[in-house]
Amino acid sequence: MNGRPDARARRLESLAREHGTPLWVTDGDLVRARLAELRTAFRGLLHEVHYAVKANSGLALLALLAAEGVGFDVVSAGELERCRRVGVDPRRIGFAGAGKTDAELAAALAAGIGLFDVESPAELDRLARLAAERGAVAPYALRLNPDVEAGTHEYVTTGTRRNKFGMPFDAALAALERHRSTAALRFRGFHVHIGSQVTDPARFAAAAAIVAQRIVATRAAGFAVELLDFGGGFAARYDVAPPPIAAVAAAVRPLLEPLHVELLLEPGRFLVAEAGELVTRVIGVKEGQERHFVIVDAAMNDLLRPALYGAWHPVELLAGEEAGRPTVSCDIVGPVCESGDFLAKERLLPRPAPGDLLVIGSAGAYGTSMSSNYNSRPRAAEVLIDRGVARLVRRRETIDDLLATELLPPA
Ligand SMILES: Cc1ncc(COP(=O)(O)O)c(C=O)c1O
């Protein structure tokens, strides 16, 4: 892989020259391919895909997915507005999230979204009040906490009793009873999401088995359950390939099919992770006392995942003249003033030199959407390559952009 002088490498080099680095490059065709794979795997079972906007909330990507007939899962008024800006039908938007404010719930009610994924009995009470005040009827699902281990990083495990998400079934049933005749609410079903980058299909099956049993019990208590939002969490490829999505579908199909519910899936990472690359230029190299540091112009403010989760991303040297270079073990680090500012550690690469380009792969999910301005670094530009055409879809921030919101008290 490293340094191969193919068409892709030439294109990335030319984009880096044209737009500067660090530069995000997103492959729209790969996003479409993943979507097709998901739909094929769940054929006959799937009602709708609600892309989890948090994974990569770029407007151009949202527009691409909307054109493919996808709905959206949002977790803030900001994500809701992103969907509105690209003309998404509000009925195809679900609103999840553990801490929705009254203002956010009101904005979602005003927009007429299709589903509120309610995280607690208290949130349901607030939703009922806010909907009644507006003469609206809020369609909702109750998010269950199934207490299932997802077998993933602790920070992205969301379905255990340790986590802040969802509610136990008893609490959900009590809330349902309390609002049995609340005219401003329309119960549609349940929501469950056990975590992200879940690589073992059996974990999804464990969640499906619990939710199936809860749906049967809820129907027995006299409530119609027409919908199950089964969340996301389907794994993408970083260091090793996870089992195919068809294996996840096969694991849950026998449990979900007999329920005859509208099944929603909320993938984020699965659709976009592998479609995104971060192209970065080597600023300098430095022999540390123990490590060979390659200092690049991208940093933890661009791609936080290595610092936040110890995440592993593939790294490729995009150099035409690597012949004869010795292979060295490199730590790829950024300019930010933190020892946690690394993109990769102990990678064997043909010795990178100042000016070389490196490509950080599988960076399309939780990359741009987690970028920050830490160390007062402007956020990077982004190019979307779609149906062969490369377009700038996010201009590089300027220092003036960074300072635009700040106010100096009078001297
Ligand atoms: C409620 C909900 N749905 C979907 C997702 C998407 O997860 P992933 O990107 O792993 O598919 C998340 C991620 O945290 C989430 O919290």
The ligand as a Gaussian input file, in Angstrom:
#p B3LYP/6-31G(d) Opt

LIG

0 1
 C      -28.725000       6.649000      19.765000
 C      -27.615000       6.394000      18.821000
 N      -27.896000       5.879000      17.614000
 C      -26.920000       5.646000      16.715000
 C      -25.603000       5.928000      16.999000
 C      -24.578000       5.652000      15.940000
 O      -23.603000       4.788000      16.339000
 P      -22.595000       4.190000      15.253000
 O      -21.889000       5.346000      14.634000
 O      -21.683000       3.335000      16.019000
 O      -23.426000       3.445000      14.281000
 C      -25.263000       6.441000      18.251000
 C      -23.848000       6.716000      18.568000
 O      -23.453000       7.021000      19.635000
 C      -26.297000       6.690000      19.183000
 O      -26.030000       7.196000      20.389000

